[in-house]
Amino acid sequence: MCEMIESMPVRRVVVLLLLSTFPIVGRALHAQSAAATPPPAAANESYVYCWSKTVEPVFYTSGVFAALWKTPEDANGVKAAFLAFLQKKYGFKGASTNSVECFAEIYSPGAYRGVTSNKRYGIQTATAQRQQIVDTGWMNTSAENSATYTAAQVAANQAPINAAVASATAASAAADAAFQNYMVCSSNGSATTYFSDVFNAPKPPPGPRGRQGSELGQLFLAFLTKKYTLAPNEYAMCSGGSPSTAQGAQTLKQQLEERAKQARHQVIETGWKNTP
């Protein structure tokens, strides 16, 4: 997503996106879908939407509205107004306009649809990052920008958001605790094969398949180097069974040990586990 003024080339996101399955606090996204009637816009205006970009567990977004967007000053004015609105109504922690962003498309027959699609893309991205979505419906009106809120009203606005964040955090923690990624490590490169114990590894990091097994193998090899006398070409790898349960990894370990014995290798149980 990017901020644009009239002199910049228009970049339109043309991706079909599904709405978030995470709780949406505030106005529902469908209240201003691509099929909705676009708000009036003058020929010299652009369609705009804004969002928060802090590391908070909440992603605030505005509605899609028309605004003058011809100069950097125009853009900064809209961003400042959105920031002030979030601070007043929700107690938003962002302290400068660097904590919010806006996207705009110069007025054209397809501009509203393009900005709305970009908004949906932003919501999908935030959802994938486990942020709670708060569609404020802000339209940059004078009434919205001049409104004031008491501390009690801000607390009331924050309550459902905080509850949704707490619920999502608890659900994520429970899912992580129940996650099973059991693995076993073994060495290669000599007539002695060293085996680890079966252990539950963390979730695989992003990247090529097998990366986690290679990285854990390096940790196992470091342990072996300290405790045993290894051949110069010794290396280690960790793998998971199918399924990735403790029993699956245990079955895999038994198979690997049988192969080592059939190759007349000495099998050594090290008892090593990958522990923090």
C-alpha positions, 0 to 999 in steps of 0.5 A: 500500500502506498500514499500518492498525490496527483503527480504520482502514478496510480497503482491499483490493487486488483486482487480478489480478497476474502473478508477477515474471519477475525472479529471486526470491532465497530462498523462492519466492513460490508457497510462500505463495500465495493458495491456501495454507492461511492460518496460524492467527489469533485473532479479535483478530489481523490478517493482516500482511505487511511489506516494505523501502522503501529505495532499495536495488536489493533489495526484501525481503518477509516471509511473510503471518502473523497478529499482534496489530495493534490499536494503533500500538504493535503495528504498530511492534513488528512493524516493528521485529522485521522490521527487526532480522531483515533487519539481522541476516540480510542486512546490511540498511542501513535504520537505522530502522523508517521503512525498512520498512513493513507492511500488515494486514487485520483477521481475516476469511474473506477477509483472508488472500487480501487481504493476499496479493494486496497482497503480489503487487502490491508485488512487481510494483511493485518488479519494474517498478522493476528491484528484485531480489525477496527473499522472506524467508519471515519469519513473525514467530516467536520463533525467527526474531527471536532468531536470530543470524548470523555475518559469514560467514553474512551474507555467504553470504546476501548472495552470491546477492542481490548476484549477481542484482543485478549480473546484472540491472544488466549486462543493463539496461546492455546493453539501454540500450546497444542501444536505438535511438531515432534522431531528426532535428530541423527548424525551421518558421516561415520560408522557411528550414528548418534540419535537424539531423543524425540522432542517437540520443536517450535513451529517451522519458520518461514522459508524453504522446506527442511530449513528447520531440520537443518538448523536444529541439526546444527544445534545437535551437531554442536552438542555432539562435538562437545561430548563425543569425538566425531569424524571430520565429515560428520553432520546431523539432520533432524526430521519429523514423522508422519503424522507429526506427533510424538508417536510419529517421530518415535516410529521414524526414529525406530526406522532410522535406527534399524537402517543404521544397524543394518549398515552395521553402524554403532548406534548411540542414544544421546538423550539430547532434546532441543530445549530453550 
